[in-house]
């Protein structure tokens, strides 16, 4: 029984570490210097910037899009039509406001990165 509890604690710790790998550096600096073909084709560069924030902060460790990603957190397919930008921002900054038992860490990136992430999530309709 102790082994199960220890395993559960270790798994929870690993998830927190994986979800919390938000870079302290401003991801926006990378955005301007490392454009990919898909970014060059995008009609809204802020959506692509937000996608990069999503990828680089490890959101897919716990959340899935189109069946790709983790299953710890809710699926994000259609989140842009389910929640307002204001609600998404509130959840990202304080995940426990939505679910007191969540293991999701608060977003710790720059204000610009947060705006881009919200723009990207709102595009998921």
RARA-V779941 format. One record per residue. N is the residue number from 1. RES is the residue in three letters. PHI is phi in whole degrees, 0 to 359 (999 if undefined). NEAR is the number of other C-alpha atoms within 8 Angstrom. Layout:
# RARA-V779941
n=N res=RES phi=PHI near=NEAR
n=N res=RES phi=PHI near=NEAR
This chain:
# RARA-V779941
n=1 res=UNK phi=999 near=4
n=2 res=UNK phi=296 near=5
n=3 res=UNK phi=297 near=6
n=4 res=UNK phi=294 near=7
n=5 res=UNK phi=295 near=8
n=6 res=UNK phi=295 near=8
n=7 res=UNK phi=298 near=8
n=8 res=UNK phi=297 near=8
n=9 res=UNK phi=295 near=8
n=10 res=UNK phi=297 near=8
n=11 res=UNK phi=297 near=8
n=12 res=UNK phi=299 near=8
n=13 res=UNK phi=297 near=8
n=14 res=UNK phi=298 near=8
n=15 res=UNK phi=295 near=11
n=16 res=UNK phi=297 near=11
n=17 res=UNK phi=295 near=8
n=18 res=UNK phi=296 near=9
n=19 res=UNK phi=288 near=14
n=20 res=UNK phi=267 near=10
n=21 res=UNK phi=280 near=8
n=22 res=UNK phi=283 near=11
n=23 res=UNK phi=288 near=10
n=24 res=UNK phi=284 near=6
n=25 res=UNK phi=287 near=5
n=26 res=UNK phi=279 near=10
n=27 res=UNK phi=296 near=10
n=28 res=UNK phi=298 near=9
n=29 res=UNK phi=297 near=7
n=30 res=UNK phi=289 near=8
n=31 res=UNK phi=301 near=10
n=32 res=UNK phi=285 near=7
n=33 res=UNK phi=255 near=6
n=34 res=UNK phi=234 near=6
n=35 res=UNK phi=281 near=8
n=36 res=UNK phi=258 near=6
n=37 res=UNK phi=301 near=6
n=38 res=UNK phi=295 near=6
n=39 res=UNK phi=292 near=9
n=40 res=UNK phi=292 near=8
n=41 res=UNK phi=273 near=6
n=42 res=UNK phi=295 near=8
n=43 res=UNK phi=278 near=4
n=44 res=UNK phi=229 near=6
n=45 res=UNK phi=299 near=9
n=46 res=UNK phi=293 near=9
n=47 res=UNK phi=294 near=12
n=48 res=UNK phi=295 near=11
n=49 res=UNK phi=299 near=14
n=50 res=UNK phi=298 near=17
n=51 res=UNK phi=297 near=11
n=52 res=UNK phi=296 near=9
n=53 res=UNK phi=300 near=12
n=54 res=UNK phi=304 near=11
n=55 res=UNK phi=292 near=9
n=56 res=UNK phi=284 near=9
n=57 res=UNK phi=267 near=11
n=58 res=UNK phi=81 near=13
n=59 res=UNK phi=302 near=10
n=60 res=UNK phi=290 near=12
n=61 res=UNK phi=297 near=10
n=62 res=UNK phi=245 near=14
n=63 res=UNK phi=248 near=14
n=64 res=UNK phi=241 near=15
n=65 res=UNK phi=228 near=10
n=66 res=UNK phi=52 near=5
n=67 res=UNK phi=81 near=5
n=68 res=UNK phi=251 near=7
n=69 res=UNK phi=128 near=10
n=70 res=UNK phi=280 near=10
n=71 res=UNK phi=234 near=9
n=72 res=UNK phi=291 near=6
n=73 res=UNK phi=264 near=9
n=74 res=UNK phi=292 near=8
n=75 res=UNK phi=295 near=8
n=76 res=UNK phi=255 near=10
n=77 res=UNK phi=300 near=9
n=78 res=UNK phi=75 near=8
n=79 res=UNK phi=299 near=11
n=80 res=UNK phi=293 near=12
n=81 res=UNK phi=258 near=9
n=82 res=UNK phi=268 near=6
n=83 res=UNK phi=233 near=8
n=84 res=UNK phi=280 near=9
n=85 res=UNK phi=300 near=10
n=86 res=UNK phi=297 near=6
n=87 res=UNK phi=294 near=8
n=88 res=UNK phi=299 near=10
n=89 res=UNK phi=301 near=10
n=90 res=UNK phi=299 near=10
n=91 res=UNK phi=294 near=11
n=92 res=UNK phi=296 near=9
n=93 res=UNK phi=282 near=9
n=94 res=UNK phi=215 near=11
n=95 res=UNK phi=303 near=14
n=96 res=UNK phi=291 near=9
n=97 res=UNK phi=292 near=8
n=98 res=UNK phi=268 near=7
n=99 res=UNK phi=215 near=7
n=100 res=UNK phi=300 near=7
n=101 res=UNK phi=262 near=5
n=102 res=UNK phi=293 near=7
n=103 res=UNK phi=258 near=6
n=104 res=UNK phi=292 near=9
n=105 res=UNK phi=282 near=9
n=106 res=UNK phi=294 near=8
n=107 res=UNK phi=295 near=9
n=108 res=UNK phi=239 near=8
n=109 res=UNK phi=281 near=12
n=110 res=UNK phi=288 near=7
n=111 res=UNK phi=299 near=6
n=112 res=UNK phi=294 near=7
n=113 res=UNK phi=295 near=14
n=114 res=UNK phi=297 near=12
n=115 res=UNK phi=301 near=9
n=116 res=UNK phi=294 near=14
n=117 res=UNK phi=297 near=14
n=118 res=UNK phi=297 near=12
n=119 res=UNK phi=300 near=12
n=120 res=UNK phi=298 near=14
n=121 res=UNK phi=297 near=11
n=122 res=UNK phi=293 near=12
n=123 res=UNK phi=284 near=8
n=124 res=UNK phi=277 near=11
n=125 res=UNK phi=247 near=8
